[in-house]
Amino acid sequence: MGTDSALPNSALPNSADLEALEVSTWGPYQRIQPHAASLDFRNSDGLRQKFDAILQQINQRPDIMLDLAMVNFMDSAGLSFLLSVKKLCEKAGGSFCLCNVHGYVQNLVQLTNLNRVVTIYHTAEQALPHSEGDSPDGDA
């Protein structure tokens, strides 16, 4: 008898790790990196609340770069989280992009055509204005 789980339970992070976020300034962006291996139903609501708090603390146009370097798994709740953060940023007159999308998450982004509505860079460096010739990767 097999399981339909995409990741074995041993590969999933402890619940204490699910909502940790690192925030730093990266060029014109507030670079936010979830310290979680997954963005899914278990942590998307908590992350959304943390993003709301971060957006309230930004006293200027919210240009957010979400760095997914540590994220290896995402489900529909994670996709919904990304779209809601994009909407919040744009509603406040800012912008939203992703970087370091890889593996399973990259495949999911392509399958759902998220790469057509969200700017995606291979690396955080490519998002910086001085990166002449480095354009967003619509195929991420």
Secondary structure, DSSP 8 states (H G I E B T S, - for coil): -----SS-GGGS--GGGTT-EEEEEETTEEEEEE-SSEESTTTHHHHHHHHHHHHHH--S--EEEEE-TT--EE-HHHHHHHHHHHHHHHHTT-EEEEE---HHHHHHHHHTTGGGTSEEESSSGGGSTT-TT----TT-
